[in-house]
Amino acid sequence: MAAQLAHIWRHPIKSHGHEAIDRTQLCIGQGLPLDRVWAVIHANSPVDPAAPVWAKSRSFVIGTEVNPLVAMSAECHADGRITLRHLHLDDITLNLDDTDDQARLIAWTAPLLSPDRPKATAVIRLATHGVFDTDFPSISINNLASLEAISAVAGQTMDMRRFRGNLWFTGLEAWEEHGWLGQDVRIGGAVLNIVEPVVRCAATTVNPDTATVDVETPYLLRKHWGHRDFGVYARVVKGGEIALGDEMETL
């Protein structure tokens, strides 16, 4: 059975919501469209909101530090607005190119931040590419068979949303993706080069339905497989459309 694209996820605001889509157009040198376009910085961040540049994840308000963020979903609208939903908050719709709506986002998420964490201070958007965990425009590729493998040792079904991955495939052997480093893969009309593994953090311990920690994911990865890797980062080397059901071919 050939590997097939089963899910596409984007996260328009870093660590603030996830959205499933059916198809998208990939471009050379870019991540998934509308993925991690915006990010929220906090009071201790080295990022200058007036001239933002790429920085490591802990420079931003993220699910590793603020667990309730994991239980947020997003819906992007054709007019550029985004609706965010959270089980503990009323829905909110924002135009994040508007500074007033940026302030509304910070105020809306304030109840989710614990008093001992630095406060959110600004919403930023990079001029060059999205606010990815990598310092290059990346798309993460993930394997549903690997998800089943870690679910088995966790003793419960692990929700793919924990991992905030972009592309998820069926039809692979568990951990097969870790053998692709340095290779190109064709998905639909696009070609991606596999760059490096995704090293997983504590955000994956949080249940996206309940916003509570219920599985020690990095510990289980180390204990059973000797690493904290789950999925791989890729960069687009040939643009094209991808859609659910597309087969993946290693080149």
Backbone hydrogen bonds, N-H to C=O, Kabsch-Sander energy under -0.5 kcal/mol:
donor,donor_aa,acceptor,acceptor_aa,energy
4,Q,170,T,-1.4
5,L,246,D,-3.0
6,A,4,Q,-0.6
6,A,168,W,-3.1
7,H,168,W,-1.4
8,I,21,I,-0.6
9,W,166,N,-2.6
10,R,19,E,-2.6
14,K,38,W,-3.0
16,H,13,I,-2.9
18,H,72,M,-0.5
19,E,10,R,-2.3
21,I,8,I,-2.4
24,T,242,I,-2.3
26,L,24,T,-0.5
26,L,240,G,-2.8
29,G,236,V,-1.3
30,Q,27,C,-1.7
32,L,138,S,-0.5
35,D,32,L,-1.8
36,R,11,H,-3.5
36,R,34,L,-0.6
37,V,12,P,-1.0
38,W,12,P,-2.3
39,A,124,I,-1.8
41,I,39,A,-0.5
41,I,122,A,-2.6
42,H,59,S,-0.8
43,A,119,K,-1.9
45,S,42,H,-1.9
51,A,48,D,-1.2
59,S,56,K,-2.3
60,F,57,S,-2.3
61,V,40,V,-3.1
62,I,60,F,-0.8
65,E,62,I,-0.9
66,V,62,I,-2.4
69,L,66,V,-1.8
70,V,67,N,-2.0
71,A,68,P,-1.3
72,M,69,L,-1.0
73,S,85,R,-2.3
74,A,18,H,-2.5
75,E,83,T,-1.8
77,H,81,R,-2.9
80,G,77,H,-1.9
82,I,94,L,-2.7
83,T,75,E,-2.7
84,L,82,I,-0.5
84,L,92,I,-3.0
85,R,73,S,-2.2
86,H,89,L,-0.6
87,L,71,A,-0.8
89,L,86,H,-1.5
92,I,84,L,-1.9
94,L,82,I,-2.9
96,L,94,L,-0.6
98,D,95,N,-2.1
99,T,97,D,-0.5
102,Q,98,D,-1.8
103,A,99,T,-1.9
104,R,100,D,-1.7
105,L,101,D,-2.1
106,I,102,Q,-1.9
107,A,103,A,-2.3
108,W,104,R,-2.6
109,T,105,L,-2.2
110,A,106,I,-0.9
112,L,109,T,-2.0
113,L,109,T,-0.7
113,L,110,A,-1.2
117,R,114,S,-2.0
121,T,41,I,-2.8
122,A,41,I,-1.2
124,I,39,A,-3.1
126,L,37,V,-0.6
131,V,36,R,-3.4
132,F,130,G,-1.6
138,S,136,F,-0.7
139,I,234,A,-2.3
141,I,232,V,-3.0
142,N,167,L,-3.0
144,L,142,N,-0.5
144,L,169,F,-2.5
147,L,143,N,-1.6
148,E,144,L,-1.9
149,A,145,A,-1.8
150,I,146,S,-2.1
151,S,147,L,-2.0
152,A,148,E,-2.0
153,V,149,A,-1.3
154,A,150,I,-1.6
155,G,151,S,-1.3
156,Q,151,S,-1.4
162,R,159,D,-1.8
163,F,160,M,-1.5
164,R,161,R,-0.9
165,G,160,M,-0.6
166,N,140,S,-0.6
167,L,140,S,-2.6
168,W,7,H,-2.1
169,F,142,N,-2.0
170,T,4,Q,-2.3
176,E,173,E,-2.0
178,H,175,W,-1.4
179,G,176,E,-1.9
180,W,177,E,-1.6
182,G,194,I,-2.7
183,Q,180,W,-2.9
185,V,192,L,-2.9
186,R,249,E,-3.3
187,I,185,V,-0.5
187,I,190,A,-2.5
188,G,247,E,-1.1
189,G,241,E,-2.8
190,A,187,I,-2.5
191,V,238,K,-2.1
192,L,185,V,-2.8
193,N,235,R,-2.9
194,I,183,Q,-3.2
195,V,193,N,-0.6
195,V,233,Y,-2.8
196,E,233,Y,-1.2
198,V,231,G,-2.4
199,V,197,P,-0.7
200,R,198,V,-0.5
200,R,228,R,-3.5
204,T,201,C,-1.5
205,T,202,A,-2.0
206,V,203,A,-1.3
207,N,212,T,-3.0
211,A,207,N,-2.7
214,D,205,T,-2.2
215,V,205,T,-1.3
217,T,215,V,-1.7
220,L,216,E,-2.3
221,L,217,T,-2.3
222,R,218,P,-2.3
223,K,219,Y,-2.9
224,H,220,L,-2.4
225,W,221,L,-2.2
226,G,221,L,-0.5
226,G,222,R,-1.4
227,H,221,L,-1.1
230,F,198,V,-2.6
232,V,141,I,-2.2
233,Y,196,E,-3.7
234,A,139,I,-2.3
235,R,193,N,-2.3
237,V,191,V,-2.6
238,K,191,V,-1.8
240,G,26,L,-1.7
242,I,24,T,-2.8
244,L,22,D,-2.5
245,G,5,L,-3.2
246,D,243,A,-2.2
248,M,3,A,-2.2
249,E,186,R,-2.2
251,L,184,D,-3.1
